[in-house]
Amino acid sequence: MTKYAILEQHIHGAFGVDFNTANVSDILYVAERLYERGIVAFFPTLVTDTIENIKQQIKVIKEAAQSSKRILGIHLEGIFINPEKKGIHNQELFLPLTVENYKLIEDDFIKIVTLAPELDENLIDYLKSKNIKVQAGHCIGEDLSKVNGVTHIFNAMSGINHREKSTTLSAMTNDDVYTEVIADGVHVCDDALKLLFKSKPKDKIILISDALPITNSNLKETVFAGSKIYYNGIKATSSSGTIAGSTMLLDEIIERLMAINLFKPEYIENSWNYHKINPKDFI
């Protein structure tokens, strides 16, 4: 168990469990296994799915949370994102960013929503009025003035181009915006990490895993977000080569950063402040 009390705000599953299909027992199993590794609390993250299944999984996660204080709320990643940066998400299930569409799945246990701000139709204001953290992700827009943060910076967003604005560039230069980053050595190269760590205030960087259900399991392939995912021992990709989430948990990512002298405690401690949570409540 790591010496740090870790909060994980972006994780899709692990140990063979997928939060988009899990039952209550599955989720409680993941919660205990994560705690053993020093990940004391987390936000189960749901990817794009049908309205019916999202509602069902919200219900399941809420029921699990009644038995485990370690489950802090749901991170909704999907439905309200840009098809141009869909990654492995199923764009046939995307919806316009309206309050009416959000109300189809609305629940007080949704605490973080990843969306494409350039497609916003007044949804951001509504979410923020409900004290929901809004993060730009799977998007191409450069205006981040209304969001709290960005989801897995560099990945599934418009990148850095010295001739024009982009999501990544705006996130790097705006000190008010929090930036999730997957520092597993696969999603972002170490030189890009160094650039991020130099350009952003340390207390605005949030380490995440974006871990897949295949993580820390014996699975070599699985279905995730409606796509077949293959794991080659280093990374997990779709059949077309599109990289999916990470196959490392956050404690492993922290150990990797420590080994190459890139870790700062602020990269995980700031997430407690971001969500107004005291880590001592979970130890």
WOPEGI-V910269 format. One record per backbone hydrogen bond with DSSP energy under -1.0 kcal/mol. NH is the residue of the N-H (numbers start at 1). CO is the residue of the C=O. If there is no record, write none. Layout:
BEGIN
((NH;CO) (NH;CO))
END
This chain:
BEGIN
((6;38) (8;41) (12;211) (14;17) (15;215) (16;213) (17;14) (19;12) (21;18) (22;18) (27;23) (28;24) (29;25) (30;26) (31;27) (32;28) (33;29) (34;30) (35;31) (36;32) (37;34) (38;35) (39;34) (40;38) (41;6) (42;70) (43;8) (45;11) (46;75) (54;50) (55;51) (56;52) (57;53) (58;54) (59;55) (60;56) (61;57) (62;58) (63;59) (64;60) (65;61) (67;64) (71;68) (72;42) (74;109) (75;44) (76;112) (77;46) (80;78) (82;138) (85;82) (86;83) (89;86) (93;90) (94;91) (95;79) (98;96) (102;98) (103;99) (104;101) (105;102) (110;107) (111;74) (112;74) (113;133) (114;76) (115;135) (116;80) (119;116) (120;117) (121;97) (126;122) (127;123) (128;124) (129;125) (130;127) (131;128) (132;127) (133;111) (135;113) (136;149) (137;115) (139;156) (147;144) (148;134) (149;134) (150;178) (151;136) (153;180) (155;152) (158;139) (164;161) (168;158) (170;166) (171;167) (172;168) (173;169) (174;170) (177;174) (178;148) (179;204) (180;150) (181;206) (193;189) (194;190) (195;191) (196;192) (197;193) (198;194) (199;195) (200;196) (204;201) (205;202) (206;179) (207;267) (208;181) (210;10) (212;246) (215;212) (217;214) (222;229) (224;227) (227;224) (229;222) (230;237) (231;220) (232;235) (237;230) (238;242) (241;238) (244;236) (246;210) (253;249) (254;250) (255;251) (256;252) (257;253) (258;254) (259;255) (261;258) (262;257) (267;264) (268;265) (269;265) (270;266) (273;269) (274;270) (275;271) (277;272) (281;278) (282;279))
END
